[in-house]
């Protein structure tokens, strides 16, 4: 019986110990193939995807690939690999978001202690509601950054100039003759507050 492998083109005379198989409906010289050559050829076609379908290049018959039963250790490792592959991106995103959040919380706590004092800041945070701290502290660096990016003092001055004369209480406190002085004082106060925010930010 003359047999020739259609993958490596070797015959019985070249390797008498090789295992031969007939995996498809091909006839003639293309029906025989080495078991090892066929497995290597299928692996190359699947490219790491063991569920990909592979067919014979001559008769287009789909190969039925039967895998050996997995042991408990291999099954557990395969299950863990699939779980890690699916949960990996979400875990990485969660770690990144958590790192940014706790960095903002730490920065907010340090800012509070620098503004009101170390001991006083600790006392204030110990007496405050934990939920308020978890929400309020991260907003401090955000507000500091927004305070630098947005010229909020200009909007405050515009609102002050537009509505201060309409408020009777403010008019009684700040007479009309000293309005320019009040505007100037407010501008200085706003600028000073912005400088304080920038100093705490950097």
ZALUM-653078 format. One line per 10 residues: their letters; for each residue x, y, z of N, C-alpha, C. Coordinates in Angstrom, 1 decimal. Layout:
N
A> X,Y,Z,X,Y,Z,X,Y,Z  ...
This chain:
202
XXXXXXXXXX> 0.8,-1.2,0.0,0.0,0.0,0.0,0.9,1.2,0.0  0.7,2.0,-1.0,1.5,3.3,-1.1,0.7,4.4,-0.5  1.3,5.1,0.4,0.7,6.2,1.1,1.6,7.4,1.1  1.1,8.6,0.8,1.8,9.8,0.8,1.1,10.9,1.6  1.7,11.5,2.5,1.1,12.6,3.3,1.0,13.9,2.5  -0.2,14.5,2.4,-0.4,15.6,1.6,0.0,16.9,2.3  0.5,16.8,3.5,1.1,17.9,4.3,2.6,18.0,4.1  3.3,16.9,4.4,4.7,16.9,4.4,5.2,16.1,3.2  4.3,15.5,2.4,4.7,14.7,1.2,5.6,13.5,1.5  5.7,13.1,2.8,6.5,11.9,3.1,5.7,10.6,2.8
XXXXXXXXXX> 6.4,9.6,2.6,5.8,8.3,2.3,6.1,7.3,3.5  5.6,6.1,3.3,5.9,5.0,4.3,7.4,4.7,4.4  8.1,4.8,3.3,9.5,4.6,3.3,10.3,5.6,4.1  9.8,6.8,4.1,10.5,7.9,4.8,10.3,7.8,6.3  9.2,7.4,6.8,9.0,7.2,8.3,8.0,6.1,8.5  8.5,4.9,8.8,7.7,3.8,9.0,6.9,3.7,10.3  7.3,4.6,11.3,6.7,4.6,12.6,5.6,5.7,12.7  5.4,6.5,11.7,4.4,7.5,11.7,3.0,7.0,11.7  2.1,7.6,12.4,0.7,7.2,12.4,-0.1,7.9,11.3  -0.9,7.1,10.5,-1.6,7.6,9.3,-3.1,7.6,9.7
XXXXXXXXXX> -3.8,8.6,9.1,-5.2,8.7,9.3,-5.9,9.1,7.9  -7.2,8.8,7.8,-8.0,9.3,6.7,-9.1,10.2,7.2  -8.9,11.5,7.4,-9.9,12.3,8.1,-11.0,12.8,7.3  -11.1,12.5,5.9,-12.1,13.1,5.1,-12.5,12.2,4.0  -13.3,12.7,3.0,-13.8,11.9,1.9,-12.9,11.8,0.7  -11.7,12.3,0.8,-10.8,12.4,-0.3,-10.4,10.9,-0.7  -10.1,10.8,-2.0,-9.7,9.5,-2.6,-8.3,9.7,-3.3  -7.7,8.6,-3.5,-6.4,8.6,-4.2,-5.3,9.0,-3.2  -4.3,9.7,-3.8,-3.1,10.0,-3.0,-3.3,11.1,-1.9  -4.5,11.8,-2.0,-4.7,12.9,-1.0,-5.5,12.4,0.2
XXXXXXXXXX> -5.9,11.1,0.3,-6.7,10.7,1.4,-5.9,10.4,2.6  -4.6,10.2,2.5,-3.8,9.8,3.6,-3.0,11.0,4.1  -2.8,11.1,5.4,-2.1,12.2,6.0,-1.6,11.7,7.4  -0.4,12.2,7.8,0.1,11.8,9.1,-0.7,12.5,10.2  -0.9,11.8,11.3,-1.7,12.3,12.4,-1.0,13.6,12.9  0.3,13.5,13.1,1.0,14.7,13.7,1.0,15.9,12.7  1.1,15.6,11.4,1.1,16.7,10.4,-0.3,17.3,10.3  -1.4,16.5,10.4,-2.7,17.0,10.4,-3.0,17.9,11.6  -2.5,17.4,12.8,-2.7,18.2,14.0,-2.0,19.6,13.9  -0.8,19.5,13.4,0.0,20.8,13.2,-0.7,21.7,12.2
XXXXXXXXXX> -1.2,21.1,11.1,-1.9,21.9,10.1,-3.2,22.6,10.7  -3.9,21.8,11.4,-5.2,22.3,12.1,-4.8,23.4,13.1  -3.8,23.3,13.8,-3.4,24.3,14.8,-3.0,25.6,14.1  -2.4,25.5,12.9,-2.0,26.7,12.2,-3.2,27.4,11.6  -4.2,26.6,11.2,-5.5,27.2,10.7,-6.3,27.8,11.8  -6.3,27.2,12.9,-7.2,27.8,14.0,-6.5,29.0,14.7  -5.2,29.1,14.6,-4.5,30.3,15.2,-4.9,30.6,16.6  -4.9,29.5,17.4,-5.2,29.7,18.9,-6.6,29.6,19.2  -7.5,29.7,18.3,-9.0,29.6,18.6,-9.4,28.1,18.4  -9.5,27.4,19.5,-9.8,26.0,19.4,-11.2,25.7,18.9
XXXXXXXXXX> -12.1,26.7,18.9,-13.5,26.5,18.4,-13.7,26.8,16.9  -12.6,27.3,16.3,-12.7,27.6,14.8,-12.9,26.3,14.0  -13.7,26.4,13.0,-13.9,25.2,12.1,-12.8,25.1,11.1  -12.4,23.9,10.8,-11.4,23.6,9.8,-11.9,22.6,8.9  -11.7,22.8,7.6,-12.2,21.8,6.5,-11.0,21.4,5.7  -11.2,20.3,5.0,-10.2,19.8,4.1,-10.1,20.7,2.9  -8.9,21.0,2.5,-8.7,21.9,1.3,-9.1,21.3,0.0  -9.2,20.0,0.0,-9.5,19.3,-1.3,-11.0,19.1,-1.5  -11.6,18.4,-0.5,-13.1,18.0,-0.6,-14.0,18.9,0.3  -13.4,19.8,1.0,-14.1,20.8,1.9,-15.0,20.1,3.0
XXXXXXXXXX> -14.6,18.9,3.3,-15.2,18.2,4.4,-14.7,18.8,5.7  -15.7,19.1,6.6,-15.3,19.7,7.9,-14.7,18.7,8.8  -13.6,19.0,9.4,-13.0,18.0,10.3,-13.7,18.1,11.7  -14.0,16.9,12.2,-14.6,16.8,13.5,-13.4,16.6,14.5  -13.2,17.6,15.3,-12.0,17.6,16.2,-12.6,17.2,17.6  -12.0,16.1,18.1,-12.4,15.6,19.5,-11.3,15.8,20.4  -11.5,16.6,21.4,-10.5,16.9,22.4,-10.5,15.9,23.6  -9.4,15.6,24.2,-9.5,14.7,25.3,-10.1,15.3,26.5  -10.7,14.5,27.4,-11.4,15.1,28.6,-10.4,15.8,29.5  -10.8,17.0,29.9,-10.0,17.8,30.8,-10.0,17.3,32.2
XXXXXXXXXX> -8.9,17.3,32.9,-8.8,16.9,34.3,-9.4,18.1,35.1  -9.6,17.9,36.4,-10.1,19.0,37.2,-9.2,20.2,37.3  -7.9,19.9,37.3,-7.0,21.0,37.4,-7.0,21.9,36.2  -7.0,21.2,35.0,-7.0,21.9,33.8,-8.3,22.7,33.6  -9.4,22.0,34.0,-10.7,22.7,33.9,-10.8,24.0,34.8  -10.3,23.9,36.0,-10.3,25.1,36.9,-9.4,26.2,36.3  -8.2,25.8,35.8,-7.3,26.8,35.2,-8.0,27.4,33.9  -8.7,26.7,33.1,-9.3,27.2,31.9,-10.5,28.1,32.3  -11.2,27.7,33.4,-12.3,28.6,33.9,-11.8,29.9,34.4  -10.7,29.8,35.2,-10.1,31.0,35.7,-9.6,31.9,34.6
XXXXXXXXXX> -9.0,31.3,33.6,-8.5,32.2,32.5,-9.6,32.9,31.8  -10.7,32.2,31.6,-11.9,32.9,30.9,-12.5,34.0,31.8  -12.5,33.7,33.1,-13.1,34.8,34.0,-12.1,36.0,34.1  -10.8,35.7,34.1,-9.9,36.9,34.1,-10.0,37.6,32.8  -10.1,36.9,31.7,-10.2,37.6,30.4,-11.4,38.5,30.3  -12.5,38.1,30.9,-13.7,38.9,30.8,-13.7,40.0,31.9  -13.2,39.7,33.1,-13.3,40.7,34.2,-12.1,41.6,34.2  -11.0,41.3,33.4,-9.8,42.1,33.4,-10.0,43.6,33.1  -10.7,43.9,32.0,-10.9,45.3,31.7,-11.7,46.1,32.7  -12.8,45.4,33.3,-13.6,46.1,34.3,-12.8,46.3,35.6
XXXXXXXXXX> -11.9,45.3,35.9,-11.1,45.5,37.1,-10.1,46.6,36.9  -9.5,46.7,35.8,-8.5,47.7,35.5,-9.2,49.1,35.6  -10.4,49.2,35.0,-11.1,50.5,35.0,-11.5,50.9,36.4  -11.9,49.9,37.2,-12.3,50.1,38.6,-11.1,50.6,39.4  -9.9,49.9,39.2,-8.7,50.3,40.0,-8.3,51.7,39.6  -8.4,52.1,38.3,-8.0,53.4,37.9,-8.9,54.5,38.5  -10.3,54.2,38.4,-11.2,55.2,39.0,-11.0,55.3,40.5  -10.9,54.1,41.2,-10.6,54.2,42.6,-9.4,54.9,43.0  -8.3,54.7,42.2,-7.1,55.4,42.5,-7.3,57.0,42.4  -7.9,57.4,41.3,-8.2,58.8,41.1,-9.1,59.4,42.2
XXXXXXXXXX> -10.1,58.6,42.6,-11.0,59.1,43.7,-10.3,59.2,45.0  -9.5,58.2,45.4,-8.9,58.3,46.7,-7.7,59.3,46.7  -7.1,59.5,45.6,-6.1,60.6,45.5,-6.8,62.0,45.7  -8.0,62.1,45.1,-8.7,63.4,45.3,-9.2,63.5,46.7  -9.6,62.4,47.4,-10.0,62.5,48.8,-8.8,62.9,49.7  -7.6,62.3,49.4,-6.4,62.6,50.2,-6.0,64.1,50.0  -6.1,64.5,48.7,-5.7,65.9,48.5,-6.7,66.9,49.1  -8.0,66.5,49.1,-9.0,67.4,49.8,-8.7,67.5,51.3  -8.4,66.3,51.9,-8.1,66.3,53.4,-6.9,67.1,53.7  -5.8,67.0,52.9,-4.6,67.8,53.1,-4.9,69.3,53.0
XXXXXXXXXX> -5.7,69.6,52.0,-6.1,71.0,51.8,-6.8,71.6,53.0  -7.8,70.8,53.5,-8.5,71.3,54.7,-7.6,71.5,55.9  -6.6,70.6,56.1,-5.7,70.7,57.2,-4.8,71.9,57.0  -4.4,72.2,55.8,-3.5,73.4,55.5,-4.3,74.7,55.7  -5.6,74.7,55.4,-6.3,76.0,55.5,-6.7,76.3,56.9  -7.2,75.3,57.6,-7.7,75.6,59.0,-6.7,75.1,60.1  -5.7,74.5,59.7,-4.7,74.0,60.7,-4.8,72.5,60.8  -3.7,71.9,61.2,-3.6,70.4,61.2,-4.6,69.8,62.2  -4.5,70.3,63.4,-5.3,69.8,64.5,-6.8,70.1,64.3  -7.0,71.4,64.0,-8.4,71.8,63.7,-9.0,71.1,62.6
XXXXXXXXXX> -8.2,70.9,61.5,-8.8,70.1,60.4,-9.1,68.7,60.7  -8.3,68.0,61.5,-8.6,66.7,61.9,-9.9,66.6,62.8  -10.0,67.6,63.7,-11.2,67.7,64.5,-12.5,67.9,63.7  -12.4,68.8,62.7,-13.5,69.0,61.8,-13.9,67.7,61.1  -12.9,67.0,60.5,-13.2,65.8,59.7,-13.7,64.7,60.6  -13.2,64.6,61.9,-13.7,63.6,62.8,-15.1,63.8,63.2  -15.5,65.1,63.3,-16.9,65.4,63.7,-17.9,65.4,62.5  -17.4,65.4,61.3,-18.2,65.5,60.1,-18.8,64.1,59.8  -19.9,64.1,59.0,-20.5,62.9,58.6,-19.6,62.2,57.6  -19.3,60.9,57.7,-18.4,60.2,56.8,-18.9,60.3,55.3
XXXXXXXXXX> -20.2,60.2,55.1,-20.7,60.3,53.8,-20.4,61.7,53.2  -20.6,62.7,54.0,-20.2,64.1,53.6,-18.8,64.2,53.2  -17.9,63.6,54.0,-16.5,63.6,53.7,-16.1,62.9,52.4  -16.8,61.7,52.2,-16.5,61.0,51.0,-17.0,61.7,49.7  -18.0,62.6,49.9,-18.5,63.3,48.7,-17.8,64.7,48.7  -17.6,65.3,49.8,-17.1,66.7,49.8,-15.6,66.8,49.6  -14.8,65.9,50.2,-13.4,66.0,50.0,-12.9,65.9,48.6  -13.4,65.0,47.8,-13.0,64.9,46.4,-13.3,66.1,45.5  -14.4,66.9,46.0,-14.7,68.0,45.2,-13.8,69.2,45.4  -13.0,69.2,46.4,-12.1,70.3,46.7,-11.0,70.4,45.6
XXXXXXXXXX> -10.3,69.4,45.2,-9.3,69.6,44.1,-10.0,69.9,42.8  -11.3,69.4,42.6,-12.0,69.7,41.4,-12.3,71.2,41.3  -12.8,71.7,42.5,-13.2,73.1,42.5,-11.9,74.0,42.4  -10.8,73.6,42.9,-9.6,74.3,42.8,-9.1,74.4,41.3  -9.2,73.3,40.6,-8.9,73.3,39.2,-9.8,74.1,38.4  -11.1,74.0,38.7,-12.1,74.8,38.0,-11.9,76.3,38.3  -11.5,76.6,39.6,-11.3,78.0,40.0,-10.1,78.6,39.2  -9.2,77.8,38.8,-8.1,78.3,37.9,-8.5,78.4,36.5  -9.3,77.5,36.0,-9.6,77.5,34.6,-10.7,78.5,34.2  -11.6,78.7,35.2,-12.8,79.6,34.9,-12.5,81.0,35.7
XXXXXXXXXX> -12.7,82.1,35.0,-12.6,83.4,35.6,-13.9,83.7,36.3  -14.1,83.0,37.4,-15.4,83.1,38.1,-15.6,84.5,38.8  -14.4,85.2,39.2,-14.6,86.4,39.9,-15.2,87.5,39.0  -15.0,87.4,37.6,-15.6,88.3,36.7,-17.1,88.2,36.7  -17.6,87.0,36.8,-19.0,86.8,36.8,-19.6,87.3,38.1  -18.9,87.1,39.3,-19.3,87.6,40.5,-19.4,89.1,40.6  -18.4,89.8,40.0,-18.4,91.2,39.9,-19.6,91.7,39.1  -19.8,91.0,38.0,-21.0,91.5,37.1,-22.3,91.3,37.8  -22.5,90.2,38.5,-23.7,90.1,39.3,-23.8,91.1,40.4  -22.7,91.4,41.0,-22.7,92.4,42.1,-23.1,93.7,41.6
XXXXXXXXXX> -22.5,94.1,40.5,-22.8,95.4,39.9,-24.2,95.5,39.4  -24.8,94.4,39.0,-26.1,94.4,38.4,-27.2,94.4,39.4  -27.0,93.7,40.5,-28.1,93.6,41.5,-27.8,94.2,42.8  -26.6,94.8,43.1,-26.4,95.3,44.4,-27.2,96.5,44.7  -27.5,97.4,43.7,-28.3,98.6,44.0,-29.8,98.3,44.2  -30.2,97.1,43.7,-31.6,96.7,43.9,-31.9,96.1,45.3  -30.9,95.7,46.0,-31.0,95.1,47.3,-31.0,96.2,48.4  -32.0,96.4,49.1,-32.1,97.5,50.0,-31.1,97.2,51.2  -31.0,96.0,51.6,-30.1,95.7,52.7,-28.6,96.1,52.3  -28.2,95.7,51.1,-26.9,96.0,50.7,-26.7,97.5,50.5
XXXXXXXXXX> -27.7,98.2,50.1,-27.6,99.6,49.9,-27.5,100.3,51.2  -28.1,99.8,52.3,-28.0,100.4,53.6,-26.6,100.2,54.2  -26.1,99.0,53.8,-24.7,98.7,54.4,-23.7,99.5,53.6  -23.8,99.5,52.3,-22.8,100.1,51.4,-23.5,101.3,50.8  -23.3,102.5,51.2,-23.9,103.7,50.6,-23.4,103.9,49.2  -24.3,104.7,48.4,-24.0,104.8,47.0,-22.7,105.5,46.7  -22.3,106.5,47.6,-21.1,107.2,47.3,-19.9,106.4,47.4  -19.9,105.3,48.1,-18.7,104.4,48.2,-18.8,103.2,47.4  -19.7,103.2,46.4,-19.9,102.0,45.6,-18.6,101.6,44.9  -17.9,102.6,44.3,-16.6,102.2,43.6,-15.6,101.6,44.6
XXXXXXXXXX> -15.6,102.1,45.8,-14.7,101.5,46.8,-15.1,100.1,47.1  -16.4,99.8,47.1,-16.9,98.5,47.4,-16.6,97.6,46.3  -16.7,98.1,45.0,-16.4,97.2,43.9,-14.9,96.9,43.9  -14.1,97.9,44.2,-12.7,97.6,44.2,-12.3,96.7,45.3  -12.9,96.8,46.5,-12.7,95.9,47.6,-13.1,94.5,47.3  -14.2,94.4,46.6,-14.7,93.0,46.2,-13.7,92.4,45.2  -13.3,93.2,44.2,-12.3,92.7,43.2,-11.0,92.2,43.9  -10.6,93.0,44.9,-9.4,92.6,45.6,-9.6,91.3,46.4  -10.8,91.2,47.0,-11.1,90.0,47.8,-11.2,88.8,46.9  -11.8,89.0,45.7,-12.0,87.9,44.8,-10.6,87.4,44.2
XXXXXXXXXX> -9.7,88.4,43.9,-8.4,88.1,43.4,-7.6,87.4,44.5  -7.7,87.9,45.8,-7.0,87.3,46.9,-7.5,85.8,47.1  -8.8,85.6,47.0,-9.3,84.3,47.1,-8.8,83.3,46.0  -8.8,83.9,44.8,-8.2,83.1,43.7,-6.8,82.8,43.9  -6.0,83.7,44.4,-4.6,83.5,44.7,-4.4,82.4,45.7  -5.3,82.4,46.8,-5.3,81.4,47.8,-5.6,80.0,47.2  -6.6,80.0,46.4,-6.9,78.7,45.7,-5.7,78.1,44.9  -5.1,79.0,44.1,-4.0,78.6,43.3,-2.8,78.2,44.1  -2.6,78.9,45.3,-1.5,78.5,46.2,-1.7,77.1,46.7  -3.0,76.8,47.1,-3.3,75.5,47.7,-3.2,74.4,46.6
XX> -3.5,74.8,45.3,-3.4,73.9,44.3,-2.0,73.5,43.9  -1.1,74.4,43.9,0.3,74.2,43.5,1.2,74.3,44.8
